[in-house]
Amino acid sequence: MLEISALESRYGRIQALHGVSIRVGQGELVALVGANGAGKTTLLRTISGVQPASGGKVMFEGADITRLPASERVRRGIVQVPEGRQVFGPLAVEDNLLLGGYTRNDRERREGLERAYAMFSILKEKRLQPAGTLSGGQQQMLAIGRAMMARPRLLLLDEPSMGLAPLLVGEIMDTIVALKGSGTTVLLVEQNASAALAIADRGYVLETGAVVLEDTGQALLANDNVKAAYLGV
C-alpha cells in the first residue's frame, strides 16, 4: 500500500530524514520506534504531506504522491492523528468529529459519527461539551475518532500513548488492534516501544533520521540491542 524510497526531508539547512525506505502492506500494523529526535514525526508528516520531501519518493497504492498537497492525500485515504492530539478545545466534541469528515458527504458523516460513538461511548456522552474539557485519554479517543471520520485506508498515528496512564495506554493499543482488525492499515509511531512492537506485524527502528533495523514486531522485542536502547532491559 505504501512504499517509501530514499526519502529525505529538511528544516532549513538541517536534514531530518536521511534516505529512509520503508514499506507498509495493505492490512498491516507497522510500528516505527526510536528515541526523541530520531525523525519519526518528520517521517509521518512527510507521508501525510504536511512536511515537504527534499528527496526520494512516496508511493501510495502504486501512485507517486511525493508532491501532492496534504488535502489530496486525505482524499486518497491517508489520515494522520497528530502528536499531542491537537483537538479544537473550544469546539464541542461532535463538531471536532464532524471536522474530520470534511471530505465526506452528509450520509458518510452521519455513519462516521455512529462508528465513532460505537467505538468510544464516552464521546457520545460528552458530545456537546467543549473538547478542551476532556481528559487526556478522552482527547486521544477524540483525535482517533476524528481521523476515522475521513474513512482512512492508511492511518498514521503519532505517539498516541503520550502522557497517558498505563491503563489507558492498554485501552488505546487495544483500539489500534481493533482498527487493524476492521481493515484499516496502520503506521504507528510510538516512544513506548514495548507496547507498539507487541501489537505490530512488523517494525522499523529509526536513529538520527535513518532506518537501522527492520524485522517482525516480536523479533524486535526480543532483539538485545532494541531491549538495551528502547525497552530499558
Protein Blocks (a to p, Z undefined) as FASTA:
>chain_A
ZZcehiacdehjbcfbghiacdddehiacdddddehilmmmmmmmmnomaccfedjddee
hiafklgcfklmmmnopacddehhlpafklcfklmmmmmmmmpcfklmmmmmmmmmmmmm
mlmmmmmpcfklpcfklmmmmmmmmmmmnopabdcdehklgoiafklmmmmmmmmmmmmm
nopacddddfblmlmmmmpmbdcddeehiafbdcdfklmmmpmklmmmmnoZZ
